Amino acid sequence: MCINRFLAPLLTHSLLFMILISASVFIPLTWGQVSADDYVITLLSEKMPLGLSCGSGAWDGKYAYVFGGWDNRHNSGVIVKYDPRNHLATALFDNLPSPRYGTAAVYANGTVYGAHNVCYIFGGFDVGSYDPSTQIVRFWPQDEWREILYWNISGRGHMSAIWNGRAAYLFGGIKAPDESNPSVYLDEILKFEPVTSAETVPVEILPVKLPHVRAHTSAVWDGKNAYIFGGWYINVTRVEFLDDILKFNPATNELTTMQARLPTARAYTSAIWDGSNAYIFGGQTRLINESEITLDEIVRYNPSTDEVSILPQRLPSPRHATVAVWNGSAAYIFGGRDGIGTDAQIVMMSHESQVSRLPLSWLDLGPPLALILVGVILPSLYAVKKYRDKSKKSPEASPSKPSVIPQTK
């Protein structure tokens, strides 16, 4: 009976504590959260195996990939694989059919070929040629294997691309001039739906057109619409930068020019979507004195309010032609050019304090430890003290002396 009186409160509070801790494993802890706008820019110590610009990239749910690019002297056929868990970048050498830059890429989640989802890498410029490629490379990240497809239209490069769950959409770009189209810059939107067996695959040129020909844009997908940012084209001999933001709805093939504009006209940007806003990194622009400069700005675009703002945070240095991917909690910006040469740096944009799950940080352990103290230890100590007090006062608690019964002889 005495043991039960002591253990009952302890077991009750211990059970309560276990329920709270179990819930914290499945429910994210909110202590120490910051606003969705409070991103921290970190220049990682890990670098890519080689400097790259004008490549393309994708996130497969576990790793980031950078496909090809310009390595400051040559085109690259290397695929760089980046693991954000240990900040390790490795090169899968010569996994592209040939060295190339100016590609566009998507991760086609929801379409499985050979048991795994795949990446598609579109076009680009082959080494030693100014004619853009007609190849579509289908790449299996898990097997690190690829095959070559060809599309049924002219080759092109320097497009931006999004994946909407069923198809890839590609915007603008550059193609080789021909008699019917002397301008190499394009205003076309392409639609590519994956196929399983054909070597030559159909790509649809949609009837809707961009407001102006352009290349070197960036684009994001918000789950319903694609947003395309800026770009440039060459007007005779002069480069014209663009500052518009375009919204494209694949369900209706409707294209809208938003009221908001980029802070300045710019091209060679990269962009990610974090679930609420688009973030556009760096780029190249022209000053009033006609000189072209590279930017270190990070621009936020909110589609729900159609507002643009420049973050107080900056890239570690000005850069353009970067590759950016979003892994669900952080953005990674790879390489680029600083106006002088190509960089191998990796920049991370993440929250300083993120929603935590086990394993917990010491900062997150503060409130649970307080719960332990208040909810378990103190009540248990109180139960022990109460039990001891009762033991001193209760006659049942002290053993009674045996009665002495006189013995008769």
C-alpha positions in Angstrom: 0.0 0.0 0.0 2.8 2.4 0.9 4.7 1.7 -2.3 1.6 2.3 -4.3 1.0 5.7 -2.7 4.5 6.7 -3.6 4.6 5.3 -7.2 1.2 6.5 -8.3 2.0 10.2 -8.6 5.4 9.5 -10.1 4.0 7.1 -12.7 1.2 9.5 -13.6 3.5 12.4 -14.2 6.1 10.3 -16.0 3.3 9.1 -18.3 2.4 12.7 -19.0 6.0 13.6 -19.7 6.3 10.7 -22.2 3.2 11.9 -24.0 4.6 15.4 -24.3 8.0 14.2 -25.6 6.4 11.8 -28.0 4.3 14.6 -29.4 7.3 16.8 -29.8 8.8 14.2 -32.2 5.9 14.5 -34.6 5.0 18.1 -34.0 7.7 20.6 -34.9 8.9 22.7 -32.0 8.3 26.4 -32.5 10.6 27.9 -29.9 13.2 30.1 -31.6 11.5 30.4 -34.9 12.0 33.4 -37.0 10.1 35.2 -39.7 10.0 33.7 -43.2 11.8 36.8 -44.4 14.7 36.4 -42.0 17.1 34.5 -44.2 20.8 34.2 -43.4 23.4 34.1 -46.3 26.3 31.7 -45.6 29.3 31.2 -47.9 30.1 27.5 -47.4 33.6 26.3 -46.9 33.0 23.4 -49.3 33.4 24.2 -53.0 32.4 22.5 -56.2 35.2 20.5 -57.9 35.4 23.1 -60.6 34.1 26.6 -61.2 31.0 26.7 -63.3 28.6 29.3 -64.8 25.7 29.1 -67.3 24.8 25.6 -66.1 21.4 24.3 -65.0 20.3 22.5 -61.8 17.7 20.3 -60.1 16.8 18.9 -56.7 15.7 15.3 -56.5 14.6 15.2 -52.9 17.9 14.2 -51.5 20.7 15.8 -53.6 21.2 18.8 -55.7 22.7 18.5 -59.2 24.5 21.0 -61.4 24.6 20.0 -65.1 27.5 21.2 -67.2 28.3 24.9 -67.7 31.3 27.0 -68.6 34.4 26.4 -66.4 36.2 29.7 -67.4 38.1 28.1 -70.2 36.0 25.3 -71.7 32.5 23.9 -71.7 31.9 21.2 -69.1 30.3 17.8 -69.4 30.5 17.2 -65.7 27.5 16.7 -63.4 28.2 18.0 -59.9 26.3 16.1 -57.1 25.8 18.1 -53.9 24.8 16.5 -50.5 23.5 19.3 -48.2 23.6 16.9 -45.1 27.4 17.0 -45.1 28.0 19.9 -47.5 29.9 17.6 -49.9 30.1 18.3 -53.6 31.4 15.6 -55.9 31.8 15.4 -59.7 30.2 12.6 -61.8 32.6 13.1 -64.7 31.4 13.0 -68.3 27.8 12.1 -67.5 26.5 14.5 -70.1 26.9 13.2 -73.7 29.3 16.1 -74.5 30.5 19.3 -72.8 27.8 22.0 -72.9 26.6 25.2 -71.3 23.3 27.2 -71.5 21.2 24.1 -70.7 17.8 24.1 -68.9 16.9 21.3 -66.5 13.9 20.0 -64.4 13.4 17.2 -62.0 10.3 15.3 -63.3 8.9 14.1 -60.0 5.8 12.1 -60.5 7.0 10.4 -63.7 8.9 7.2 -63.1 11.0 5.5 -65.7 13.1 2.5 -64.7 11.8 2.5 -61.1 13.0 6.0 -60.3 12.1 9.6 -61.1 14.4 11.4 -63.6 15.9 14.7 -64.6 15.6 16.2 -68.0 18.4 18.5 -69.4 17.4 20.4 -72.4 19.6 21.8 -75.3 22.6 24.0 -74.6 25.7 24.7 -76.7 28.1 22.0 -77.6 31.8 22.5 -77.5 33.3 24.0 -80.6 29.8 24.9 -82.0 27.6 28.0 -81.9 24.6 25.9 -82.9 22.6 24.9 -79.9 21.9 21.2 -79.3 18.7 19.3 -80.2 19.3 16.8 -77.4 17.3 16.1 -74.3 19.3 14.2 -71.8 17.3 11.9 -69.5 19.3 11.4 -66.3 18.5 8.9 -63.5 20.0 10.5 -60.3 19.8 7.3 -58.2 21.6 5.2 -60.8 23.8 8.1 -62.1 23.0 6.9 -65.6 21.6 8.8 -68.7 20.2 8.3 -72.1 19.9 10.7 -75.1 16.6 11.8 -76.7 16.2 14.3 -79.5 13.4 16.8 -79.9 11.6 17.5 -83.1 12.4 21.2 -83.3 15.5 23.3 -83.8 18.1 23.3 -81.1 18.2 26.1 -78.5 19.9 27.1 -75.3 19.8 29.7 -72.5 16.2 29.0 -71.6 14.6 28.8 -68.2 12.3 25.9 -67.3 9.8 24.7 -64.8 8.1 21.4 -64.1 4.4 21.4 -63.2 4.0 17.8 -62.2 3.1 16.5 -65.7 5.2 18.5 -68.2 8.2 20.8 -68.6 7.7 24.3 -69.9 10.6 26.2 -71.4 10.7 29.9 -71.9 12.5 31.9 -74.6 16.2 31.1 -75.4 18.5 31.3 -78.4 18.6 29.3 -81.5 20.7 29.3 -84.7 19.3 31.8 -87.2 17.5 30.7 -90.4 15.8 32.3 -93.3 12.4 32.4 -91.6 13.7 33.8 -88.3 16.8 35.9 -88.6 16.7 36.8 -84.9 18.4 34.1 -82.8 16.5 35.3 -79.7 13.1 33.6 -79.1 9.7 34.6 -77.7 8.4 31.0 -77.7 7.1 28.8 -74.9 7.7 25.1 -75.3 5.8 22.2 -73.7 7.5 18.8 -73.2 5.6 15.8 -71.9 7.9 12.8 -71.1 7.7 9.8 -73.3 9.0 6.3 -72.6 10.3 4.8 -75.8 10.7 7.1 -78.8 14.2 8.4 -79.5 12.8 11.5 -81.2 10.2 13.2 -78.9 7.6 15.7 -79.7 7.9 19.2 -78.2 4.9 21.5 -78.6 5.4 25.2 -79.4 2.5 26.9 -77.7 0.5 29.5 -79.5 1.0 32.0 -76.6 4.2 34.1 -76.9 6.4 36.1 -74.5 5.9 39.9 -74.8 9.4 40.1 -76.3 12.2 37.8 -77.5 14.6 37.1 -74.7 17.2 34.7 -73.2 19.0 34.3 -69.9 15.8 34.5 -67.8 15.0 32.6 -64.6 11.7 31.1 -63.6 9.9 29.5 -60.7 6.8 27.3 -60.2 4.4 28.1 -57.3 2.1 25.1 -57.8 -0.3 26.9 -60.1 1.6 29.4 -62.2 5.1 29.9 -63.5 6.8 33.3 -63.0 9.6 34.4 -65.5 12.0 37.1 -64.5 13.8 39.6 -66.8 16.3 38.4 -69.4 18.0 40.2 -72.3 18.2 40.2 -76.1 20.4 41.9 -78.7 19.0 44.8 -80.7 21.3 45.0 -83.6 24.5 45.4 -81.6 23.2 46.7 -78.3 22.2 44.4 -75.5 18.8 45.3 -74.1 18.0 44.2 -70.5 14.4 43.5 -69.4 12.8 44.2 -66.0 9.4 42.6 -66.5 7.8 39.7 -64.4 5.6 37.4 -66.4 3.0 35.0 -65.1 2.2 31.9 -67.1 -0.7 29.5 -66.3 -0.2 26.1 -68.1 -3.9 25.1 -67.4 -5.1 28.0 -69.6 -2.0 28.9 -71.6 -2.6 32.4 -70.4 0.4 34.8 -70.1 0.2 37.9 -67.9 2.7 40.8 -67.5 2.6 41.7 -63.8 2.4 45.3 -62.6 5.5 44.8 -60.4 8.9 45.2 -62.0 12.4 44.0 -61.0 14.4 46.8 -59.2 16.5 47.2 -62.4 16.4 45.4 -65.7 18.6 42.3 -65.4 19.6 39.0 -67.0 21.6 35.9 -66.0 19.7 35.5 -62.7 18.8 32.3 -60.9 15.7 31.9 -58.8 13.9 29.6 -56.3 10.4 29.3 -54.8 10.3 28.8 -51.0 6.6 28.1 -50.8 5.5 31.8 -50.3 7.9 34.0 -52.3 10.3 33.9 -55.3 13.9 34.9 -54.6 16.0 36.1 -57.5 19.8 36.0 -57.1 22.4 38.3 -58.6 22.5 38.9 -62.3 23.8 41.4 -64.7 22.5 44.9 -65.5 23.4 48.1 -67.2 24.1 51.4 -65.4 23.1 54.8 -66.6 26.6 55.3 -68.0 26.0 52.3 -70.3 28.5 50.1 -68.4 27.4 46.6 -67.5 27.8 45.4 -63.9 27.3 42.2 -62.0 24.9 42.3 -59.0 25.0 40.9 -55.5 21.4 41.6 -54.8 18.7 39.2 -53.6 15.3 40.2 -54.8 12.1 38.9 -53.3 8.9 38.7 -55.3 5.5 38.0 -53.6 2.9 37.0 -56.2 0.0 37.3 -53.8 0.6 41.0 -53.4 2.6 41.6 -56.6 5.4 43.3 -54.7 9.1 43.4 -55.2 11.7 44.2 -52.6 15.5 44.0 -52.3 16.6 42.1 -49.2 19.1 43.7 -46.8 21.0 40.5 -47.1 23.5 40.3 -50.0 25.4 37.6 -51.8 29.0 37.3 -50.6 30.1 39.0 -53.8 28.5 40.1 -57.1 27.8 37.1 -59.4 25.7 36.2 -62.4 24.9 33.0 -64.4 24.6 31.0 -61.1 22.5 27.8 -60.6 20.0 27.9 -57.6 18.0 25.0 -56.1 15.6 24.8 -53.2 15.7 21.7 -51.0 12.5 22.4 -48.9 14.2 24.5 -46.2 17.2 26.2 -47.8 18.4 27.6 -51.1 21.8 26.7 -52.5 23.4 29.0 -55.1 26.2 27.4 -57.1 29.1 29.0 -59.0 28.5 31.9 -61.4 30.7 34.6 -62.7 31.9 37.7 -60.9 32.7 39.7 -64.0 36.3 38.4 -64.0 36.2 34.6 -63.9 34.1 31.6 -63.0 33.6 30.7 -59.3 33.3 27.3 -57.6 31.7 28.7 -54.4 28.5 27.4 -52.9 26.2 29.9 -51.1 23.4 28.8 -48.7 20.4 30.9 -47.9 18.6 29.5 -44.8 16.8 30.6 -41.7 19.1 31.3 -38.7 16.8 29.2 -36.5 14.5 26.8 -38.2 11.6 24.6 -37.1 13.3 21.7 -35.4 12.6 18.0 -35.1 14.6 15.4 -33.2 17.5 15.3 -32.9 17.0 18.5 -30.9 19.4 21.4 -30.5 20.3 22.6 -27.0 18.3 25.8 -27.7 15.2 23.6 -28.4 15.9 21.5 -25.3 15.3 24.5 -23.0 11.5 24.3 -22.9 11.3 20.5 -22.7 13.7 20.6 -19.8 11.5 23.1 -18.1 8.6 20.8 -18.7 10.5 17.9 -17.1 11.3 20.1 -14.1 7.8 21.5 -13.6 5.8 18.5 -14.7 7.7 15.5 -13.4 10.5 16.2 -11.0 8.8 18.8 -8.7 5.5 16.9 -8.4 7.5 13.7 -7.8 9.6 15.3 -5.0 6.4 16.7 -3.5 4.9 13.2 -3.5 7.9 11.8 -1.8 7.9 14.5 0.8 4.2 14.1 1.4 4.6 10.3 1.8 7.5 10.8 4.3 5.4 13.3 6.4 2.5 10.8 6.5 4.9 8.1 7.5 6.1 10.1 10.5 2.6 10.9 11.7 0.7 7.7 10.9 0.7 5.0 13.5 0.4 2.5 10.8 3.7 3.6 9.4 5.7 2.5 12.5 5.8 -1.1 13.5 3.8 -1.9 16.7 5.5 -3.7 19.5 4.2 -7.2 20.1 1.8 -7.6 23.0 3.2 -9.5 26.0 0.8 -12.1 27.2 1.6 -13.3 30.7 2.4 -16.9 30.8 0.9 -19.1 33.5 2.8 -21.8 34.9 
